[in-house]
Amino acid sequence: MEFSKHAAALEAEGHRIIKLSVGQPDFGAPPAVVRAMRAALDESRTSYTPALGIWELRRAIASHYATRHGLELDPGRVLVTAGASAALLLLTAALVDPGDEVLVADPSYPCNRHFLSSFGAEVRLVPTTPATRYQLDATLLQQHWGPRTRGVMVATPSNPTGTSVPAAELAAMCRYADERDGWRIVDEIYLGLQDGTPQTVLASDADALVINSFS
């Protein structure tokens, strides 16, 4: 955020800045989305939406998981928020009590640790290396899981490194946390950009809390 602030200040002074930090697309919304938005405005469909999201959208997301991942997902388990950050914030509010320890890879998306600490969690940044592709693995979980650890937050593919946790390794991590009554938040925002056939964590852990996004 500090780098972005300085970049914006330089840009305001007339400097040309090439931004390699914040993932701001240089293209607009898909035409179908624009048409749907216009239709909603023309038809005055501008009232509050249901708190958990429009039911048709939740069903469509569940259908996407069936088509893309071969998973039968109950639409009732799909919640729609105003962006992935809102989902992360709501999840941490629901799961974290003051003094709870949460394991997070270092490096990782900086906002996550702030979401956690804002609700009193003690964020334990676990150093990662090229050997683990800058990701947590089951061995690191075993080494760093303590008596006050309540859960683990994983992003695969990762922001900022872009690396992924192999499906079998992620399943082992979730199993280890589950055996200790720990929750698992898995950020899969970039799963659609992964090479090959990406596999959601829900294929191996139906109780994992998955974050995804349209952006």
C-alpha positions as CSV (number, residue, x, y, z in Angstrom):
1,M,0.0,0.0,0.0
2,E,2.9,2.4,0.8
3,F,4.5,1.8,-2.6
4,S,1.1,2.4,-4.3
5,K,0.7,5.6,-2.4
6,H,4.2,6.9,-3.5
7,A,3.5,5.8,-7.1
8,A,0.2,7.7,-7.1
9,A,2.0,10.8,-5.8
10,L,4.6,10.6,-8.6
11,E,1.9,10.0,-11.2
12,A,0.1,13.1,-10.0
13,E,3.4,15.0,-10.6
14,G,3.3,13.9,-14.2
15,H,5.7,11.0,-14.1
16,R,4.9,7.9,-16.1
17,I,4.7,5.0,-13.7
18,I,4.7,1.3,-14.8
19,K,2.8,-0.5,-12.1
20,L,3.9,-4.1,-11.3
21,S,2.2,-4.2,-7.9
22,V,-1.6,-3.9,-7.7
23,G,-3.4,-6.2,-10.2
24,Q,-5.5,-3.5,-11.9
25,P,-6.6,-4.8,-15.4
26,D,-6.2,-2.5,-18.3
27,F,-9.4,-3.7,-19.9
28,G,-13.1,-3.2,-19.1
29,A,-15.8,-5.6,-18.0
30,P,-17.0,-8.3,-20.5
31,P,-19.7,-7.0,-22.8
32,A,-22.2,-9.5,-21.4
33,V,-21.7,-8.1,-17.9
34,V,-22.1,-4.5,-19.2
35,R,-25.4,-5.5,-20.9
36,A,-26.7,-7.2,-17.8
37,M,-25.8,-4.1,-15.7
38,R,-27.5,-1.8,-18.1
39,A,-30.6,-4.0,-18.1
40,A,-30.7,-4.1,-14.3
41,L,-30.6,-0.3,-14.2
42,D,-33.2,0.1,-17.0
43,E,-35.5,-2.2,-15.1
44,S,-34.9,-0.4,-11.8
45,R,-33.5,-3.6,-10.2
46,T,-31.4,-1.4,-7.8
47,S,-32.8,-2.4,-4.4
48,Y,-30.8,-4.2,-1.7
49,T,-29.8,-7.8,-2.6
50,P,-30.2,-10.7,-0.1
51,A,-27.5,-10.6,2.6
52,L,-26.1,-13.9,1.4
53,G,-26.2,-13.0,-2.3
54,I,-28.7,-13.4,-5.1
55,W,-30.0,-17.0,-5.1
56,E,-29.6,-17.5,-8.8
57,L,-26.0,-16.3,-8.6
58,R,-25.3,-18.7,-5.8
59,R,-26.8,-21.6,-7.8
60,A,-24.7,-20.5,-10.8
61,I,-21.5,-20.6,-8.8
62,A,-22.4,-24.0,-7.5
63,S,-23.1,-25.2,-11.1
64,H,-19.7,-23.8,-12.1
65,Y,-18.0,-26.0,-9.5
66,A,-19.9,-29.0,-10.9
67,T,-18.8,-28.2,-14.5
68,R,-15.2,-27.2,-13.7
69,H,-14.3,-29.5,-10.8
70,G,-16.9,-32.2,-10.9
71,L,-18.1,-31.3,-7.4
72,E,-21.7,-31.3,-6.2
73,L,-21.8,-28.1,-4.2
74,D,-24.9,-27.1,-2.2
75,P,-25.8,-23.6,-3.3
76,G,-26.8,-22.9,0.3
77,R,-23.1,-23.1,1.2
78,V,-22.2,-20.4,-1.3
79,L,-22.1,-16.8,0.1
80,V,-21.6,-13.8,-2.1
81,T,-19.7,-10.7,-0.8
82,A,-18.6,-7.4,-2.2
83,G,-15.2,-8.7,-3.2
84,A,-12.8,-11.3,-1.8
85,S,-11.4,-8.9,0.8
86,A,-14.9,-8.5,2.3
87,A,-15.2,-12.3,2.4
88,L,-11.8,-12.6,4.2
89,L,-12.8,-9.8,6.6
90,L,-16.1,-11.5,7.5
91,L,-14.5,-14.9,7.9
92,T,-11.9,-13.6,10.3
93,A,-14.6,-11.8,12.2
94,A,-16.5,-15.0,12.6
95,L,-13.6,-17.3,13.4
96,V,-11.1,-15.3,15.4
97,D,-11.1,-14.6,19.1
98,P,-8.5,-12.3,20.7
99,G,-5.3,-14.3,21.4
100,D,-5.9,-17.0,18.8
101,E,-2.9,-17.9,16.8
102,V,-3.2,-18.3,13.0
103,L,-0.4,-19.7,10.7
104,V,0.3,-17.7,7.6
105,A,3.1,-18.2,5.0
106,D,5.8,-15.6,4.8
107,P,5.7,-14.1,2.1
108,S,2.0,-13.8,1.7
109,Y,-0.7,-11.3,0.8
110,P,-0.1,-8.5,3.3
111,C,-3.8,-7.6,3.9
112,N,-4.5,-11.0,5.3
113,R,-2.4,-10.5,8.4
114,H,-4.1,-7.1,9.0
115,F,-7.5,-8.7,8.7
116,L,-6.5,-11.3,11.3
117,S,-4.8,-8.9,13.7
118,S,-7.7,-6.4,13.6
119,F,-9.8,-9.0,15.4
120,G,-7.1,-9.8,18.0
121,A,-5.4,-12.7,16.4
122,E,-1.7,-13.4,16.8
123,V,-0.4,-13.9,13.3
124,R,2.4,-16.4,13.2
125,L,4.3,-15.8,10.0
126,V,6.0,-19.0,9.0
127,P,9.2,-18.5,6.9
128,T,9.1,-20.4,3.6
129,T,11.9,-21.2,1.1
130,P,12.3,-22.1,-2.6
131,A,12.3,-25.7,-1.4
132,T,8.6,-25.4,-0.4
133,R,7.9,-23.0,-3.4
134,Y,7.4,-20.2,-0.8
135,Q,4.3,-22.1,0.4
136,L,3.3,-23.8,3.6
137,D,3.4,-27.6,3.6
138,A,2.4,-30.3,6.1
139,T,5.9,-30.5,7.6
140,L,5.9,-26.7,8.4
141,L,2.4,-27.0,9.9
142,Q,3.6,-29.8,12.2
143,Q,6.6,-27.7,13.2
144,H,4.7,-24.5,13.9
145,W,1.3,-25.6,15.1
146,G,1.0,-24.8,18.8
147,P,-1.5,-25.1,21.7
148,R,-3.1,-21.7,20.8
149,T,-3.2,-22.3,17.0
150,R,-6.8,-22.0,15.8
151,G,-6.3,-22.2,12.0
152,V,-4.3,-21.7,8.9
153,M,-4.7,-19.4,6.0
154,V,-3.3,-20.5,2.6
155,A,-3.4,-19.0,-0.9
156,T,-2.9,-21.3,-3.9
157,P,-1.8,-20.0,-6.3
158,S,-0.1,-17.5,-4.0
159,N,0.0,-13.7,-4.0
160,P,2.8,-12.5,-4.4
161,T,4.8,-15.5,-5.6
162,G,2.4,-17.2,-8.0
163,T,3.3,-20.6,-6.8
164,S,0.8,-23.4,-5.9
165,V,0.5,-26.0,-3.3
166,P,0.3,-29.5,-4.9
167,A,-3.2,-31.0,-4.4
168,A,-1.9,-34.0,-2.3
169,E,0.1,-31.6,-0.1
170,L,-2.8,-29.3,0.4
171,A,-5.0,-32.3,1.4
172,A,-2.4,-33.4,3.9
173,M,-2.2,-29.9,5.4
174,C,-6.0,-29.7,5.7
175,R,-6.1,-33.1,7.3
176,Y,-3.5,-32.1,9.9
177,A,-5.4,-29.0,10.8
178,D,-8.8,-30.7,10.9
179,E,-7.4,-33.4,13.3
180,R,-6.6,-30.5,15.7
181,D,-10.0,-28.9,15.2
182,G,-8.4,-26.1,13.2
183,W,-10.1,-24.2,10.5
184,R,-8.7,-23.9,7.0
185,I,-9.1,-20.7,4.9
186,V,-7.9,-21.4,1.3
187,D,-7.7,-18.4,-1.1
188,E,-8.3,-19.8,-4.6
189,I,-8.7,-16.4,-6.4
190,Y,-6.0,-17.3,-8.9
191,L,-6.9,-20.9,-9.4
192,G,-8.3,-20.2,-12.9
193,L,-4.8,-19.0,-13.9
194,Q,-3.0,-22.2,-12.9
195,D,-1.6,-24.4,-15.7
196,G,-3.0,-27.8,-16.3
197,T,-6.2,-28.8,-14.6
198,P,-6.5,-26.9,-11.3
199,Q,-8.1,-28.8,-8.4
200,T,-10.1,-26.9,-5.7
201,V,-9.3,-27.9,-2.1
202,L,-13.0,-28.8,-1.8
203,A,-12.2,-32.0,-3.7
204,S,-10.3,-33.3,-0.7
205,D,-11.7,-31.2,2.2
206,A,-15.4,-30.4,2.0
207,D,-15.2,-28.3,5.2
208,A,-12.4,-25.9,3.9
209,L,-13.5,-22.3,3.7
210,V,-12.8,-21.2,0.1
211,I,-12.4,-17.7,-1.1
212,N,-12.8,-17.0,-4.9
213,S,-13.5,-14.0,-7.0
214,F,-14.6,-12.7,-10.4
215,S,-11.9,-10.1,-10.6
